[in-house]
């Protein structure tokens, strides 16, 4: 990841203003500690803080076309840059950076080139020939981007809110899959896949097609010129990422230079479920595994820094971000600059607990669409900013544009939980990698149900956070919360505590409005309550204390037959407090 800051139309274009832009850009240096750059053109500024992953020696930004009339600052990775270069044979490239293609694509194709990009990105382009500019964000919002407006009429873009919150009167989270054009005068959507309209897909499920699409997605993300690894919690999603990466590592150009053994990383309180599960998967795959430990107190001590970096007061996001933040610091200390991570699978395949209650395939599909559209506010934000706080880049194979098209094109009837047919949640994904001849994972791991990440790192973590907040937020403070915080009023002491920290760093109305919903009641979504009214009894925003769906699903059954195993996992209503799938947040 990198940090970008761009400002257009400043009334003041003095040396003092340039110094101010540099000062604000430095607030993003944690995202890109390797080099800094700035381009000034009249009343326009493009600044960049670089994390060098591809072409570390010559890919410094901003980047240009041949005559430097087109200037671009980019945060992200363009996985198909080599194929795109072939379409630009008449253009001369100055660097080996994957991001340089953006300047040349704009020159060759104009504003409509964005859909040609395969990757995760946020970028800003200045065309000095007519002083026009565009900004764009990737399809799902894997990379962060904010847009702001100054009192002098200037327009701002930045990777994180902290770079523009002091100088902009108003700012928003730039919507994923959109482009802003100064010529056309506003935002428009460039990403319009068939599933986005929530039209019910009808493609039959083909496990081999799904498997190959995911393997291709993982392989793309092994494009690197620096040491890398994989985040491994031992759950299904991260285990599949690790299994595919480990299997194909030796044959991947670039990635293989760091050795044929994949490095894997896990974090938790000592004795936590994630540490034990990840160790088992790492042993099976033969990765070079690294376990990192933290204490509840160390997590609590980091909360202010975490909230400053992730720029949210959402309860479940903060709970999960803190261990990831601490782990990223340890990963960086090993010299690793890029990791693969498993975000997105639950949204695509309906892996959250309440999807068991979906009444029909139409509502199931519509809810998966809604969850994917909100990922940039929650899991993408957490994964990106928690790692970028220490100059580590997180890549997410499940959110590959092509893979999503394949997965979201499947008739949702196949994704629905059907105990009579032995289908538990995410069955289509599990089944796609259930290969008896050359197993990717042991069956009991392949069919293991997930832990909520903030519980998986250790069950006392959430309890410790709640106890800490209760010592700092009185009953009276919570009772009067609606007067102090009339927007997105916190409903728990934990939510109030996080909100107070957030407001200290980001006191403007615009900042608090970038967190839709905020800390919430019940199991998290109106849809969940609509499907099953009993969810409304859950007062924890993570759904941690909600009524379970099947108690047997959270044991380790000694069954190796696929159908029998899946059937066993569907048995018995009930559940265990604190040991269940993560439920989502309100969006």
N, C-alpha and C positions, 0 to 999 in steps of 0.2 A: 504494500500500500504506500501511497504518497499523500501529500497534503497540497491542495491547490487553493489559490485565492485569486480572484479576478475582479476588477472594479472598472466600470465604464461610465464616462460622462461626469467626471469630477469637475466642479467649478474651480477648485484649487489644484493646479498641477505643478506646484512649486517643489523644491527639493525637500521641504518639510513634509509634504504629502507623500513623496516617495519613501521617505524615512518611516512615515507612519505605516505605509503598506508593508514594508519590510518587518516592522515591529509586530504587526498583526500576523503576518505569515509565520513568524517565529513561534507563535502559539500552536502551530501545527507541526513543529519540528519533531515531536515524538513519532509522528507518522512517517517521516522521512528524514532520518538522521544522517544520511550519507552525503547529501549535497544540497545547496540552495541556489535558486536562480530567479531572476526577475527581468521582465521586458517592459519597457515604458514607451508608449507612443502617444504623444500629445496628452489627452486627458484619460488615457486607458492604461491599465496596469495588469500584468499577468505574472503572478509569483508562484513558485513551486518549491516544495520540500521533498526531496527524492529518497525513496527506499529502492535501492538498486537490486533488482531480481534478475532481469534479462539485460545483457550487455552492460555490466557495471562500469566498464571503462569509458564508453563513449556516449551513453544514452542520457546525458544530463538534459534537463528541461529548463525553460520552455524549448519546444522543438519547432522546426520551420520547414517550409517548402524550399525550393532551390534558390529563389531570389529574396527569401525572407519577407515576402509580402503577406504570407499566411503564418500566424503564430498560434501555437496550441500548448495548453497545459493540461496534463492528463493524470488521473488517479485510476490505476487499474491494470489489467492485462488483456491483450488482444491475442487469443489463442490461434486464430487463423491468419496471423500477419504474414506468414510466408506465402500462403495461397493468394492473399490480397496483393502482395508485391508483384506477383506474376501478372496481375491485371494492370499493373502500373509500370510496364517495361520502359516507357518513354521518360519516366521520372528518375531523377538521380537521388539516391538516399545517402545521407551523411553519416548515419549511425546504424547499428544493428538492433536498435530498440524496437520492440513490438509496437510501440505507440506512435512511431514516426509515420506509419501508414495513414494516420488520421489526417494529417496536414495535406498529404498528397491526394487522398480520397476526396476531401472537400474540394480541392482544386479541380479534380477531374469530374466529379459527379454532382457538386453542389450540396445543398443541405440534405438531400434525400439519401445520402450514403449510409446513414446510421444503421439501418437494418442489415447492412452487409457485415457488420462487426459481430464476431463470435467471441464473447468474453464478458468480463465484469469491468465497468468503467463509469467514470464521471469525467467530463472534459468540457473545456471552454476554448473556442476558436475565435481569434480576432482576424478579420480580413482588413488589412491596412489600406487596401485599394479604395474602399468606400467607407471605412470605419464601421462596418457592420460586424455583428458577432452572433454566435450561437452557443448554447450550452445544452448538454444532453446527459441523461443518466441511463444506466443499463436497464434491461427489461424488468427485472424483479426488484432492483434497488439494493443489490449486494454491496455496492460502494455508496457511501453517504454523500449527500450534496444538499446544500442550503442556498436559498436565494433571498436577497434582501434589497431594501430600497432606502437610500439616504435622503435627508431633508433637502439636499441640493439637487435632487433629481437623479443621482447616480444609482446604478444597478450593480449589485454585488453577488458573487458566487463564492462559496467556500465549502471545503470538505467537512468542516465542523462548525457548529454554531458559535463557538468561542472566538472565532476569527472575525465575525461580523456583528456580534450582539451589541457591542459598545458603540459602533459607528452607524448602525442602521436603525431607523425608526421602526421599521417593520421587517419581519423575515419569516420565511416558511420553509418546511422541508420540501425540496424539489421532488415532484412526483416521479416515481419510477416509470420507465418506458415512454418518457416525454422528451421533447426538444423545445427549447426556447429560441425564438428567432427575432432579432431586432428588426429585420426586414419585414417579417410578416406580423410582428406586433403581438406576441404572446406565446403561450404554451400550446402545444398540440401533441397528440399521442402518435408515436412512431411504431409502437409495438402493439399489434392487433391480431393475435393468434385466434383460431376458431374458438378455443375454449374460453377466451376472455369474455365473450358475450354470454357465457353460462349456458350456451346451447348444449343439450345433452348429447355427448358423443356416443357413437355406436360401433366403433372398431372392436372386433373380437380380441380377446386377450391372447397374446402370443408370448409365452415366457422367454423364448429365445430372442425375439426382437427386443424385448424389454432389457434382457441381460446384456445384449450387445450394445444397446444404446448407453447403458450405464458404464460399461467398460470403456467405451469410447470417450465418455465424459471424463472419467478418471484419468485416462491416458493423456488427454489434452492438458490437464492440469499438472502434469509432471514436467512441463516446459519451464526450465529454470537453469540459471547459471550460478546458483548459490546452494548451500546445504539446506535440506528440507526434511520434513517428517510428517506424521499423521497424528491427530488427536484421537485417542482411543479410550472410550469409556467402558467398552465391553458390551454395549448394547448392539442391537441389530445394525443400525445405520452406520455408526463409526466402524464397526467390525467389517462390514461389507466394503467400505472405502479402503480400509487397511488390507483386506484380502485381495482386492483387485490390484491395488498399487503394488503390493508385495509380489504378486504373481507376474506382473509385467515390468517390473523395475529394470531388470537386466537388459531388456530389449529396447528401452526407451532412450532415445538420443538426448544427451544433456543430463538427464536425471541419473543415468548410470555412472557418471563420472564421480559421484559421491559414494560409490560402492553398491554391491548387490544386496546388502541388508538394509531393510527399511527401518528407520528410527520411529518409535511410537512413544507417546507421552500421555500420562494420566495424572489427575490431581484428586486429592481427597483428604479427609480426616483419616487418621490411622485406623485401619480396620473397616473402612467404608465399603459399601457394595461395589462401587465403580472400580476401586483399586483391585479387588479380588477378581471381578469379572474381566477387567482389562488384562490382568496378568495371565489369566487362562487363555484368552484369545492370542495374546502376544506369544505365549509358549507354543501354541498350535501353529501360528504363522511363521515363527522363527524371527520375529523382529528384534531389534536391539531396543529393549524397553526401558523407559525412564519413569519412575514413580516419584511424584512430588507430594509432599505433605504440608498441610497447614493446620493451624489451630483455630478454634472459633474466635479467640481473641485477636489473632492476626488478621482474620477476615474483617472483624469489626473495626479494627484500627485502620483498615484500608478503605472503609466505606466512603469517606469524603473524597478521596482521590478517585475512586471508582465512579462516583456520580459526576464528578467534574469531567471525566473522560468520556463516559457513555452518554451524558447529556439527556438523562431521563429520570423520572421519579416513579416509573412503573415498578411495582413491588416484585413481580416474578422476574423481571429483567435484571433488577439489581441483585436479587438472590443468586441467580445463575451467573451473572457477570463477574462477581467478586472472585470465585475460585478460578474462573477463566483468566481474569486479570493477573492473579498471583501466579498461575501456571505460565502465562506468557512471559513474565519476567524471568522465570527459571529457564524457559526454552531459549530466550535470547542470550542468556549467560553461557549457553552451550555453543553459541555461534550459529544457531539455526535462524533463518530469516523467513521461511515460508512453511506453512502447515496445511494439510488437507483436513477438512472438517465435515461433519455429517448433517448439517442443518438442512431442513426442507422436506425430508421424507415424510414426516407426520402430516404436514399440510397437503402434500400431493396425494398421499395414499389413505388419508383419514385414520391416522394412527392414534389420535387422542381418544381418551376414555369415552367421552360422550358420543362418539360416532357409533358406538354399539346401539344407540337409541334412535339412529336415523330411520325414519318411517318408510322411506322409499329412495330409489336411486336418484331421482331428480333433486330431492333435498340434500342427499349426500353429496352429489356433485356440486351443487350451488355453494355448499358450505366449504368444500375444498377450494373452490375458486376464491371465495371471500378470504380464506386463510392465507392463500398464496399472495393475494393482493395486499395483505397487511404485513407480510414478512419484513418489509423494510422498516417497520416501526418497532419490531420486537427482536426476533432471532437474528436477522441480518445485522441489525444495529448492534446487538450484543456481541456477535462473533467478530464483526469488523472492528469495533472500537475497543473492545477488551484486548484484542491482540495488537492492534495498531498503537495502543498506548505505549508499547515497548518496541515498536519498530518491527513487528512480526506481521506477515501477510497471511490471512486465512482464505483458502480457496474452497468452494463448496460445490462438489460434483453433482449433487442432487438438483441444484438450481441451474444446471446447464440448459440453455434455451432449447436445444434439439431434444434433450432428454425429457424436458417438461412437455414438449409437444407430443412425444410418444406416450408418456405416462398419462397425460390428461386426455389423450384421444381414446383411451380404453373405455369401453362401455362400463359405467360405474357399478353396474350390477355385479361385476367381478370383484370390485373393491369392498363391497359391503360384507359385514360380518355375517356369516351363515354357519351356525353350529351344526346344523343337519348335514352340511356338506364338508364339515371340517375346516371351515375358513375362519381364522382369527383375523384380527386387524393386521393390515399390511400383508395379507396372505399372498397377493399377486407378486410382491417383491420377494418374499421369502421363497416362494415356489420357484421363481425364476432362477434362483441361485442354489436350488436343491439338486445338486449333481452327485449321484452316487458313484459315478466312475472317477471323477476328479473333484472331490469336495472342496468347496471354497471355505466352508466352516463346518464344524460338527453340528449335527441336527439340533442338539439341545441348546446350542448357541444361536443357530439360525432361527429357532422358534422361541427364543427367550423374549419375554416381554420387557419393555423398557422401564427404567427408573426415570422419574422426573430428575433432571440434572441436579437441581439444587438439593434434592434428597439423596441422590446417588453418591454425592461426595461425602455424605455422612448425615444420618438422621438428626443429629443434635445441631446441625448447622442452622436450620430454620428456627428451631426452638431457641437457640442462642440469640438469634437476631430479634425474635419477638421479646425475649426477656430483656435484652438490652434496650429496646425501644420503650418498653414499659417503665423502665427506670428513668427515662428522660422525658416522657410525655405523660402528663397527668390526665386524670379523668376530665378535669375542667377544660384543659386544652383541647381534648378531643370533642367535648360537648360543644365548644365554640368554634370548631373547625370551619364551619360554613361561613362564618364572619371573617375569619382570617384568610381563608382560601375559598372564595365563592365559586371559582372555576375548578372543576374536577376535584371536588372536596374529598379529602382523605377520610376513609371510614374506619380505619384501624390505627392503632398507635404506631405500628411499624410504618404504615403509609404516611402518617403525619411526620414521622422522624425523617424519612427520606425526602419528603417534600420541603421541609425546612432547610435541609442541606442544599437541595437543588436551587431554591430561591436565593440562597446566599451567593451562589455563583452566577445565576441567570435570573435577575429580578424583574425583567420586563414581561409584560403581558404576552408579547409575541413568543417568548421562550416557553412559557407554560402551555401555550396552545399547540406547540409541536408535539405534545404528549397526549394524544387523544385517549380519553377514557381514564387514564391515570390508574391509581390503585382502585380496585373495584371489589364489589361484594360478590357473593355466591360463587358458583363454580366458574364464572368468568364470562360466559356468553349468553346473550338472550336466546340464541338458537338452542343451546343446551337445555335451558330451562323450558323452552317451548316443547322440546322433545320429551323431557321428563321433569315434571314439576318438583320432584324430590331434590334436584340439584340446587334449588333455591335455598335449601337449608344450609348449604355450605358457605361459611363466612370467610374462608381463606381464599384469596385470589388465585392461588395455584390449583385449587381443587384438591389439595392434599388430603383433606379430611372428608371428602365426598364419599357417598356410599359406593362401594366397589362394584365391579361388574362380575368378576369371577375370582374367588379366592384361590382356586387351584392354579390359576394362571401365574401366580407369583411364587410357585414352588418349582423345584427342579425335578420334573417327572422322569422316572427311569424308563423311558419309552423311546425306541429308536425308529419305529415305523412312522412315516410322515403323516399318514391319515389319522392314525391312532393318537399321535402326539397332538395334532391340531385339534382333534375332537376332545382330548383330555383338557386342553387349555380353554375350551369353551364351557366346561362344566361348572356348576355350583355358583349361585349368586352369593353376594357377600363381598368381603374384602378386608384388607389390612390397612390400618391407618398408617399413612406415610409410605406405603409401598404400592404405588400404582402409576399408571401412565400420566404424564403431564397433561393437564388440561389447559386450554388456551386463555389468553387475556382478551378483554373486550376490545373490539376495534370498530 
